[in-house]
Amino acid sequence: MPVLKYLKLSSCIIPLILLACQATDNKDTPSQTQSAQAASQAMTVQAVTVREHNVPNIIELPGRVEPVRQAEVRARVTGIVQERLYEEGTDVTKGQALFSIDPREVKANLAQVKASLQRAEATAANAQAVVDRFENLVELQAISQQEYDSAVAASREADASVIQIKAQIDAANLQVGYTTVRAPIAGRARRANVTEGALVSAGEATLMTQIEQLDPVYVTVAQSSSKVLEVRRAIADGTIEVDENGQTKVELFFADGTPYSEPGYVDFLDFSVNQTTGTVNLRAEFPNPDNILLPGEFVHARFYVGSRRNGLSVPQSAVSIAESGASVFVVDTTGKVEAKPIKLGPMDGQEWVIETGLSAGDQVITSNIQQLRPGTLVEVSSGPSSMPSSQESPSQTPDSAKNGNR
């Protein structure tokens, strides 16, 4: 019996000793356990370190498309339109016949002027003959000098009448030519404002149609005079570096956001301020070989006015935009996520230019944005983690160049 009691007591004590040893081991390494648990809870993300570098100085403005040339075709004679000689909405060449106006009235006027010319030439010939006769008589003192002078004056007056009527014939010939209305420039002819049988007037200069040259085209925008002054000061103090060739590149986007394939360049800057709106007009010229850009069309213009020093930019994937504004997630000194509100500038390819909210050296998270919350513990994965330095701008890299010319 004593032996059996001893065996039962031993079987109970041995497991208790083992549990106590295990508990002692766990109490010896609590920090290691917590570190392992924290490491397993950290979310792996990708991030870039923001660096100062030259960023394009981009100005975005709404604008309107205008034809490079526009001509109003108006009546220069009074008459009835006989025929429209062109197809509406098609391209016409300079000098092409557009309308035919009944020429009978102006031709009758021409015939009357020609008859007046014959009468005036006869009168001038008779006056010259009188002068020739009086010239011999005045030498013989058969007539007075006064009579001779009067004959010479009458001859000169008759000659002047002939010259005047010849000029009237030239004008009448022009009127006959104006009965065929021709295109003053080459371009796209719009719809006709008059039809066959309509009475057109030279006195009222009846508008018959319009012609617009669509290749190239202009895009005109209005910029605040204060913004223009700000850019000029930045160029003067070296904050903005302009291109050596002095050209300002412009990109276009249609109303639905679709980019236009051909870039343009600024060709005119008004040096006067509109007193009503306080704006300055700028104009860019764009090639339009396929007539995609139409006069009067609303477009969005992006002006590349040099580059701005010490700028900041982040990838588009790192930016979250809400009704309250834009923000990014950064990694703080403790390895946790912190949300930072930012003020966005223009897009440069696949990157947002940052105006305020970030500083050089900030680690901006670019992945798993939807899963992050402020205070989340993260671990930045290895790999490229820095934005381009000041020696290399994103706009200077081949990929960014392609993206910038979207």
C-alpha positions in Angstrom: 0.0 0.0 0.0 2.7 2.6 0.8 4.4 1.8 -2.5 1.1 2.3 -4.5 0.5 5.7 -2.8 4.0 6.8 -3.6 3.6 5.9 -7.3 0.3 7.8 -7.6 1.8 10.9 -5.9 4.8 10.8 -8.3 2.5 10.7 -11.4 0.8 13.9 -10.2 3.9 15.8 -9.3 6.0 15.2 -12.5 3.5 17.0 -14.9 3.3 19.9 -12.5 7.0 20.3 -12.5 7.1 20.3 -16.3 4.4 23.0 -16.5 6.2 25.1 -14.0 9.4 24.9 -16.1 7.6 25.9 -19.3 6.0 28.9 -17.5 9.4 29.9 -16.2 10.8 29.8 -19.8 7.9 32.0 -21.1 8.4 34.6 -18.4 12.1 34.8 -19.3 11.4 36.2 -23.0 8.3 38.4 -23.0 9.9 41.1 -25.3 10.9 38.5 -27.9 7.3 37.3 -28.0 5.9 40.8 -28.4 8.4 41.7 -31.1 7.5 38.5 -33.1 3.8 39.3 -32.8 4.3 43.0 -33.9 6.4 41.8 -36.8 3.7 39.5 -37.9 1.1 42.3 -37.8 3.1 44.9 -39.8 1.7 45.4 -43.4 4.2 45.4 -46.2 4.0 48.4 -48.4 6.0 50.2 -51.1 7.0 53.8 -50.6 9.1 56.5 -52.3 11.2 59.1 -50.6 10.3 62.6 -51.8 13.2 64.6 -53.2 13.5 68.1 -54.5 13.9 68.3 -58.3 13.0 70.5 -61.3 9.3 70.1 -62.1 7.5 71.5 -65.2 5.8 74.8 -64.6 2.4 73.9 -66.0 -0.5 76.4 -66.3 -3.9 74.9 -67.1 -6.5 77.1 -68.7 -9.8 76.7 -70.6 -9.8 78.0 -74.2 -11.7 78.2 -77.4 -10.6 77.1 -80.9 -10.5 79.8 -83.6 -9.7 79.6 -87.3 -6.4 81.0 -88.3 -8.3 83.0 -91.0 -11.9 83.8 -91.4 -13.5 85.7 -94.3 -17.1 86.9 -94.6 -18.3 86.6 -98.2 -20.6 89.6 -98.8 -22.5 91.0 -101.8 -20.7 93.8 -103.7 -23.4 94.4 -106.2 -27.2 94.6 -105.9 -29.2 91.9 -107.7 -31.0 88.6 -107.6 -29.0 85.4 -106.7 -29.2 83.1 -109.6 -27.3 80.0 -108.4 -25.2 78.7 -105.5 -22.0 77.2 -107.2 -20.4 75.4 -104.2 -21.3 72.6 -101.9 -21.9 73.7 -98.4 -19.5 72.5 -95.7 -16.7 71.6 -98.2 -13.2 73.0 -98.8 -13.0 75.7 -101.5 -9.9 77.2 -103.1 -9.1 80.9 -103.3 -10.9 82.5 -106.3 -13.5 79.7 -106.6 -16.9 80.8 -107.7 -19.5 80.5 -104.9 -22.6 82.4 -106.1 -23.9 83.8 -109.4 -25.9 87.1 -109.3 -28.1 88.3 -112.2 -25.6 90.4 -114.3 -28.1 92.1 -116.7 -28.6 95.3 -114.8 -24.9 96.0 -114.3 -24.2 95.0 -118.0 -26.7 97.6 -119.0 -25.0 100.2 -117.0 -21.7 99.3 -118.6 -23.2 99.7 -122.0 -24.5 103.2 -121.1 -21.0 104.2 -119.8 -19.4 103.0 -123.0 -21.8 105.1 -125.1 -20.9 108.1 -122.9 -17.3 107.4 -123.7 -17.9 107.5 -127.4 -19.7 110.8 -127.1 -16.9 112.3 -124.9 -14.2 111.1 -127.4 -16.1 112.8 -130.2 -16.3 116.0 -128.3 -12.6 115.9 -127.4 -11.7 115.3 -131.0 -13.8 118.3 -132.2 -12.3 120.5 -129.4 -8.7 119.5 -130.5 -9.5 120.4 -134.1 -10.7 123.8 -133.1 -7.4 124.4 -131.2 -5.4 123.3 -134.3 -7.3 125.8 -136.5 -7.1 128.7 -134.0 -3.4 128.1 -133.6 -2.6 129.4 -137.1 -5.2 132.2 -136.9 -3.8 133.6 -133.7 -0.4 133.8 -135.3 -1.9 135.9 -138.1 -3.8 137.9 -135.5 -7.0 136.9 -137.2 -8.5 136.0 -133.8 -7.8 137.3 -130.4 -5.6 135.5 -127.9 -8.5 135.1 -125.6 -10.5 133.1 -128.2 -7.5 130.8 -128.6 -7.1 130.3 -124.9 -10.8 129.4 -124.5 -10.5 126.8 -127.3 -7.5 125.2 -125.6 -9.3 125.1 -122.2 -12.4 123.4 -123.9 -10.1 120.8 -125.5 -8.5 120.0 -122.1 -11.9 119.7 -120.5 -13.0 117.3 -123.2 -9.9 115.2 -122.7 -10.6 115.1 -118.9 -14.1 113.9 -119.6 -12.8 111.0 -121.7 -10.4 110.0 -118.8 -13.3 110.2 -116.3 -15.6 108.0 -118.4 -12.9 105.5 -119.0 -12.5 105.2 -115.2 -16.3 104.7 -115.0 -16.0 101.9 -117.5 -13.4 100.2 -115.3 -15.7 100.5 -112.4 -18.6 99.1 -114.4 -16.4 96.1 -115.5 -15.7 95.4 -111.8 -19.4 95.4 -111.1 -19.9 92.9 -113.8 -17.1 90.8 -112.3 -18.7 91.0 -108.9 -21.9 89.3 -110.2 -19.8 86.1 -109.8 -19.1 85.9 -106.1 -15.7 84.2 -105.5 -13.9 82.9 -102.4 -11.4 85.5 -101.1 -9.4 82.8 -99.2 -9.0 79.0 -99.3 -10.7 77.1 -96.5 -13.9 75.4 -95.3 -17.1 77.1 -96.7 -20.0 77.2 -94.2 -23.7 77.0 -95.1 -25.1 79.6 -97.5 -27.0 82.5 -95.9 -29.0 83.2 -99.1 -30.7 81.0 -101.6 -31.6 81.3 -105.3 -34.0 84.2 -105.9 -32.9 86.2 -102.9 -32.2 89.9 -103.3 -28.7 90.9 -102.2 -27.6 94.5 -101.7 -24.2 96.1 -102.1 -25.3 99.0 -99.9 -26.2 96.7 -97.0 -23.3 94.3 -97.8 -25.5 91.2 -97.5 -23.6 88.3 -95.8 -23.8 85.3 -98.2 -21.5 82.8 -96.4 -18.3 82.5 -94.4 -15.0 80.7 -95.1 -12.6 79.5 -92.3 -9.1 78.2 -92.6 -8.8 75.2 -90.3 -5.2 74.1 -90.7 -3.6 75.4 -88.6 -6.0 76.7 -85.9 -5.6 79.1 -83.0 -6.6 78.3 -79.4 -7.1 81.5 -77.4 -7.2 81.6 -73.6 -7.4 84.4 -70.9 -5.1 84.4 -68.0 -5.4 86.6 -64.9 -3.0 89.5 -65.1 -1.8 88.8 -61.5 -0.8 85.3 -62.6 1.0 86.6 -65.6 2.9 89.0 -63.3 3.7 86.2 -60.9 5.2 84.1 -63.7 7.3 87.0 -65.0 8.7 87.7 -61.6 9.6 84.0 -61.1 11.4 84.0 -64.5 13.2 87.2 -63.5 14.5 85.9 -60.2 15.4 82.4 -61.6 12.7 80.4 -59.8 11.4 79.4 -63.2 13.9 78.4 -65.9 12.5 79.0 -69.4 13.5 77.0 -72.5 16.5 78.2 -74.4 14.6 78.4 -77.7 12.0 80.6 -76.0 9.0 78.5 -77.2 6.2 77.6 -74.8 4.7 74.2 -75.5 1.0 73.7 -75.2 -1.0 70.5 -75.0 -4.7 70.3 -75.6 -7.5 68.2 -74.1 -11.1 67.9 -75.4 -14.1 68.5 -73.1 -14.3 64.8 -72.4 -10.6 64.7 -71.3 -9.3 63.1 -74.4 -5.9 64.5 -75.4 -5.2 66.0 -78.8 -2.4 64.3 -80.6 -0.5 67.3 -81.9 1.3 69.8 -79.6 1.2 73.5 -80.2 3.2 76.5 -79.3 2.4 80.0 -78.0 2.6 82.6 -80.9 1.0 85.6 -79.3 0.8 87.2 -75.8 -1.2 90.4 -75.5 0.6 93.1 -73.5 -2.6 94.9 -72.6 -5.1 94.0 -69.8 -8.8 93.7 -70.4 -10.3 96.5 -68.2 -13.5 94.5 -67.7 -12.2 91.1 -66.9 -8.6 91.9 -65.7 -7.2 89.2 -67.9 -4.5 88.9 -70.6 -5.1 87.0 -73.8 -2.7 84.3 -74.9 -2.9 82.4 -78.2 -1.3 79.1 -79.3 -1.2 77.7 -82.8 -1.9 74.0 -83.5 -1.6 71.9 -86.6 -5.0 70.6 -87.7 -4.4 68.4 -90.8 -7.5 66.2 -90.2 -9.8 69.1 -89.2 -10.4 67.5 -85.8 -10.4 70.9 -84.0 -13.5 72.9 -84.9 -13.9 76.7 -84.5 -15.8 77.6 -81.4 -15.0 74.3 -79.6 -14.2 74.3 -75.9 -10.9 72.8 -75.0 -8.5 72.6 -72.0 -5.0 73.9 -72.6 -1.9 73.0 -70.7 1.0 75.4 -71.0 4.5 74.3 -70.2 6.2 77.6 -69.1 9.7 76.4 -68.4 10.5 74.4 -65.2 10.3 75.3 -61.5 13.3 74.7 -59.3 13.1 72.7 -56.0 9.7 71.2 -56.8 8.1 68.1 -55.3 6.1 65.4 -57.0 4.6 62.0 -56.1 3.2 59.1 -58.2 -0.4 59.4 -59.1 -1.0 56.0 -57.3 0.0 57.6 -53.9 -2.7 60.3 -54.0 -6.2 59.9 -52.6 -8.7 62.5 -53.6 -11.9 63.2 -51.7 -14.5 66.0 -51.3 -12.4 67.5 -48.5 -9.3 67.5 -50.7 -6.2 65.4 -51.6 -4.0 63.5 -49.2 -1.2 60.9 -49.0 -0.1 58.3 -46.5 3.5 58.7 -45.2 5.5 56.6 -42.9 6.4 58.4 -39.6 9.5 57.8 -37.5 7.9 55.0 -35.6 7.0 53.0 -38.7 3.3 53.9 -38.5 1.0 55.4 -41.2 0.2 59.1 -41.0 -2.2 60.9 -43.3 -1.1 64.2 -44.7 -3.4 66.6 -46.6 -1.7 68.1 -49.6 -2.4 70.8 -52.2 -2.1 69.4 -55.7 -0.6 71.2 -58.7 -0.9 70.0 -62.3 -0.3 66.5 -63.5 3.1 65.8 -65.1 2.8 62.5 -66.9 2.0 59.9 -64.2 2.9 62.2 -61.3 1.2 64.9 -59.3 3.1 68.1 -58.7 2.8 69.0 -55.0 2.4 72.6 -54.1 2.1 72.3 -50.3 1.8 69.6 -47.6 5.0 67.6 -48.1 8.7 68.1 -47.4 11.8 66.6 -48.9 12.6 63.3 -47.2 9.0 62.3 -46.5 8.3 58.6 -47.2 5.1 58.4 -49.3 3.3 55.1 -49.5 2.4 54.0 -53.0 0.7 50.6 -52.5 -2.2 49.1 -50.5 -3.7 52.6 -50.1 -7.2 51.3 -49.7 -6.2 49.0 -46.9 -4.3 51.6 -44.8 -5.5 53.6 -41.9 -3.7 56.2 -39.8 -1.7 54.4 -37.1 -1.3 51.2 -39.0 2.1 49.6 -38.5 3.9 49.1 -41.9 7.1 47.7 -43.2 8.5 49.3 -46.3 9.6 46.7 -48.9 13.1 46.9 -50.5 13.4 48.4 -54.0 13.4 51.8 -55.6 12.3 54.2 -53.0 13.3 57.7 -54.0 11.9 60.3 -56.4 14.4 61.7 -59.0 16.9 64.2 -57.6 17.3 67.7 -58.8 19.7 66.5 -61.5 17.0 64.4 -63.1 13.5 65.6 -63.6 10.6 63.2 -64.4 9.8 65.3 -67.4 13.3 64.5 -68.7 13.0 60.7 -68.7 11.8 58.9 -71.8 8.8 57.3 -70.1 7.7 60.5 -68.5 8.1 62.3 -71.8 5.7 59.8 -73.4 3.2 60.2 -70.6 3.5 64.0 -70.7 2.5 63.9 -74.4 -0.6 61.9 -73.7 
